[in-house]
Amino acid sequence: MRTLPLPEIMLPPAAGATLDGGSGRDALGLGSRAGAGLDVRHGTVLTLEDIEVSFDGFKALRALTLYIGVGELRCIIGPNGAGKTTLMDVITGKTRPDSGKAYFGETYDLTRMSEVQIAQAGIGRKFQKPTVFEALSVFENLELALKADKSVWASLRARLSGEQRDRIDAVLATIRLGASRDRPAGLLSHGQKQFLEIGMLLVQNPPLLLLDEPVAGMTDAETEFTAELFKGLAGQHSLMVVEHDMGFVGSIADHVTVLHQGHVLAEGSLEQVQADERVIEVYLGR
């Protein structure tokens, strides 16, 4: 990955995204789109190379290298303390790496951008615990997310365009909350709140979604629907899913990355990593 001279803020994206196949880091599950204006000429939406992060002498990430392809659904697994949360913090700008390269597409240097700039560039993050505006309706939560550049009340007072309403209606259908559109979000089940928060990301149409333990606390039926939802989103978006539920991982993952002590221990299909003696030793158990 070449080093690009960047100004104090993020570079503007290229005029259009192109997919030419590429080589090496490029051949990772290419999808059909990556978001308007995002330069993905090599087919890679996220590039992390030799990332190092230390906290008071403890190395949370060690020479971590990871590539996520356009439209790919990647699962990240590993024992507690493996560096999964720190990895997501680096991608979203919450934590600055001590060294290494982190690019979104070909031109966005994540190490030079603020959390707000990274979110505006098109990286959406969902935390394990759902965070929604419980006093507002499902529809109003999605409306607020769609107009995230305004204050809460300014957003709700502003009139939606027909295109914006269509966008919200499409997301409501995708997350199966159309019948609850006028219901206060605080009255939703835990799983429905998870779906609503995913919807709040989807209305912004981010090329890359980071999802932290999305099925924690869900019923079996909700977990099954989440798997169906994520498989449907792959190709339209790139997804990076951090998860401990191996049954869920097995139902969605084409490609799995195993972290251990801050570095990539193994990568491949779930069957490949499950058969890796190192993974068995440190994570899966015998």
C-alpha positions in Angstrom: 0.0 0.0 0.0 1.5 3.2 -1.0 1.8 6.2 1.3 -0.2 9.2 0.0 0.6 12.8 1.0 -2.5 14.0 2.9 -3.5 17.4 4.2 -4.6 18.0 7.7 -8.1 16.6 7.0 -9.2 13.7 4.8 -8.6 13.8 1.1 -11.7 14.1 -1.1 -12.7 10.7 -2.6 -12.1 9.9 -6.2 -14.8 10.8 -8.7 -16.0 7.2 -8.9 -15.4 3.7 -7.7 -13.9 1.2 -10.0 -13.2 -2.5 -9.7 -10.5 -3.9 -11.8 -9.8 -7.2 -10.0 -6.3 -6.3 -8.8 -3.9 -8.7 -7.2 -2.4 -9.8 -3.9 -4.5 -8.0 -1.2 -7.2 -7.3 -3.8 -8.8 -10.7 -4.2 -11.1 -10.8 -1.2 -14.7 -11.3 -2.0 -15.5 -8.4 -4.3 -19.1 -7.2 -4.3 -21.2 -5.0 -6.5 -20.8 -1.6 -4.9 -18.7 0.3 -2.4 -20.5 3.6 -2.0 -20.6 6.6 -4.2 -17.2 8.3 -4.5 -15.1 5.7 -2.6 -12.0 4.7 -4.6 -11.8 1.0 -4.5 -9.9 0.4 -7.7 -8.0 -2.6 -6.2 -11.2 -4.1 -4.8 -10.2 -3.5 -1.2 -12.4 -1.3 1.1 -10.2 -1.5 4.2 -6.4 -1.9 4.4 -4.6 -2.3 7.7 -0.8 -3.0 7.5 1.5 -3.5 10.4 -0.7 -1.8 13.0 0.8 -1.4 16.4 -1.1 -0.2 19.5 0.3 0.0 23.0 -1.3 1.0 26.3 1.2 1.7 29.1 3.6 -0.8 27.7 1.0 -3.5 26.9 0.8 -4.3 23.2 -2.8 -4.5 22.3 -2.1 -4.9 18.6 1.1 -6.3 17.2 2.0 -5.9 13.5 -1.6 -6.5 12.6 -2.3 -6.7 8.9 -5.9 -7.1 7.6 -7.6 -6.5 4.3 -11.4 -6.4 3.8 -12.7 -6.7 0.2 -15.6 -4.8 -1.3 -18.9 -6.5 -0.5 -17.2 -9.0 1.7 -18.7 -10.4 5.0 -15.7 -11.0 7.3 -16.0 -12.5 10.8 -13.4 -11.7 13.4 -13.1 -14.2 16.2 -10.7 -14.7 19.1 -10.4 -15.1 22.9 -11.0 -12.2 25.2 -8.1 -9.8 25.1 -7.2 -10.7 21.6 -7.5 -7.1 20.4 -10.9 -7.2 18.6 -12.2 -4.1 20.3 -8.9 -2.2 19.8 -9.0 -3.2 16.2 -12.4 -1.6 15.7 -11.3 1.5 17.7 -8.4 2.0 15.3 -10.7 1.7 12.3 -13.1 4.3 13.6 -10.5 6.7 14.9 -11.2 6.2 18.6 -7.6 4.9 19.1 -4.6 6.1 17.2 -2.1 3.4 16.2 1.5 3.9 17.3 2.6 2.9 13.8 1.3 1.2 10.7 -1.1 2.1 7.8 -4.9 2.2 7.9 -6.8 3.1 4.7 -10.4 3.3 3.8 -10.5 2.7 0.1 -7.4 4.0 -1.6 -7.3 7.6 -0.4 -8.7 8.0 3.1 -5.9 7.7 5.6 -7.8 6.8 8.8 -4.8 7.6 11.0 -5.2 11.3 10.0 -8.9 11.6 10.5 -11.2 12.3 13.4 -14.0 9.9 14.5 -16.6 12.2 12.9 -14.7 12.5 9.6 -14.4 8.7 9.5 -18.1 8.2 10.1 -18.9 10.8 7.4 -16.6 9.1 5.0 -18.8 6.0 5.3 -17.7 3.6 8.1 -20.6 2.8 10.4 -20.1 1.1 13.8 -22.6 -0.8 15.9 -21.6 -1.5 19.5 -22.7 -4.6 21.4 -25.3 -2.8 23.5 -27.9 -1.1 21.3 -28.1 2.6 21.6 -31.4 4.1 20.3 -33.5 7.1 21.3 -36.1 5.3 23.4 -38.5 8.2 23.7 -38.7 8.6 19.9 -40.5 6.3 17.5 -38.8 3.8 15.3 -39.4 6.0 12.3 -38.0 9.1 14.1 -34.9 7.2 15.1 -34.2 6.4 11.5 -35.1 10.0 10.4 -32.6 11.3 13.0 -29.9 9.0 11.7 -30.5 10.0 8.1 -30.0 13.7 9.1 -27.1 13.1 11.5 -25.5 16.4 10.6 -28.2 18.3 12.4 -29.4 18.6 16.0 -32.1 16.2 17.2 -34.9 18.7 17.2 -33.8 20.5 14.0 -33.7 17.1 12.3 -37.2 16.2 13.4 -38.6 19.6 12.5 -37.1 19.5 9.0 -39.4 18.0 6.3 -38.3 14.8 4.7 -38.0 14.6 0.9 -39.8 11.9 -0.9 -36.5 10.2 -1.6 -35.6 10.2 2.1 -39.0 8.7 3.1 -38.5 6.0 0.5 -35.1 5.3 1.9 -36.5 5.0 5.5 -39.4 2.8 4.2 -36.9 0.5 2.5 -34.8 0.2 5.6 -37.9 -0.5 7.7 -38.7 -3.4 5.4 -35.1 -4.7 5.5 -35.0 -4.8 9.3 -38.6 -6.0 9.5 -39.9 -3.1 11.7 -42.4 -1.7 9.3 -45.3 -2.6 11.6 -43.5 -0.9 14.5 -42.7 2.3 12.7 -44.7 4.5 15.0 -43.9 2.6 18.2 -41.5 4.2 20.8 -38.1 2.5 20.5 -38.1 2.0 24.2 -40.9 -0.5 23.9 -39.0 -2.7 21.4 -37.5 -6.1 22.4 -33.8 -6.3 22.8 -33.4 -7.9 19.4 -35.6 -5.3 17.8 -33.5 -2.5 19.3 -30.5 -4.3 17.7 -32.2 -4.3 14.3 -33.2 -0.6 14.7 -29.6 0.4 15.4 -28.5 -1.5 12.4 -31.2 0.3 10.4 -29.9 3.6 11.7 -26.6 2.8 10.1 -28.2 1.5 6.9 -30.1 4.7 6.2 -26.8 6.4 5.8 -25.7 3.8 3.3 -22.1 3.3 4.6 -19.8 1.2 2.4 -18.3 -0.5 5.5 -20.2 -1.7 8.6 -18.5 -2.8 11.8 -20.8 -4.9 14.0 -19.7 -5.9 17.5 -21.4 -9.1 18.8 -24.7 -8.3 17.1 -26.6 -11.4 18.3 -25.7 -11.2 21.9 -28.9 -11.6 24.0 -31.1 -12.4 20.9 -33.6 -15.3 20.7 -32.9 -18.1 18.3 -35.4 -16.7 15.8 -33.8 -13.2 16.0 -30.3 -14.7 15.5 -31.6 -16.6 12.5 -33.0 -13.4 11.0 -29.8 -11.5 11.7 -27.9 -14.2 9.7 -30.3 -13.8 6.9 -30.1 -10.0 7.1 -26.3 -9.9 7.0 -26.0 -12.3 4.1 -28.5 -10.0 2.2 -26.4 -6.9 3.0 -23.1 -8.4 1.9 -22.3 -7.3 -1.7 -24.2 -4.1 -1.1 -22.0 -3.3 1.9 -18.8 -4.7 3.3 -19.3 -6.1 6.8 -16.9 -6.8 9.6 -18.6 -8.8 12.3 -16.9 -9.5 15.7 -18.7 -12.5 17.3 -18.2 -15.2 19.9 -21.2 -17.3 18.8 -19.6 -19.9 16.6 -22.9 -21.2 15.4 -23.8 -17.8 14.1 -20.3 -17.3 12.6 -20.8 -20.7 10.8 -24.1 -19.5 9.3 -22.8 -16.3 7.7 -19.0 -16.4 7.2 -17.2 -17.1 4.0 -13.9 -15.8 5.5 -12.8 -15.8 9.1 -9.9 -14.0 10.8 -8.7 -15.3 14.2 -7.0 -12.8 16.5 -4.7 -13.8 19.3 -2.6 -11.5 21.5 -3.1 -8.6 19.1 -2.1 -10.2 15.8 -3.7 -12.3 13.1 -3.2 -15.9 14.1 -5.1 -17.5 11.2 -7.4 -16.7 8.3 -9.5 -18.7 5.9 -12.8 -20.4 5.8 -14.4 -21.4 9.1 -13.5 -25.1 8.4 -9.9 -24.1 7.8 -9.5 -22.1 11.0 -11.3 -24.7 13.0 -8.8 -27.3 11.8 -5.8 -25.1 12.6 -3.9 -26.5 15.6 -2.9 -23.1 16.8 -6.6 -21.9 16.8 -7.7 -25.1 18.6 -5.0 -24.5 21.2 -5.7 -20.9 22.0 -9.4 -20.4 21.3 -11.6 -23.3 20.4 -10.2 -25.9 22.8 -9.9 -29.6 22.3 
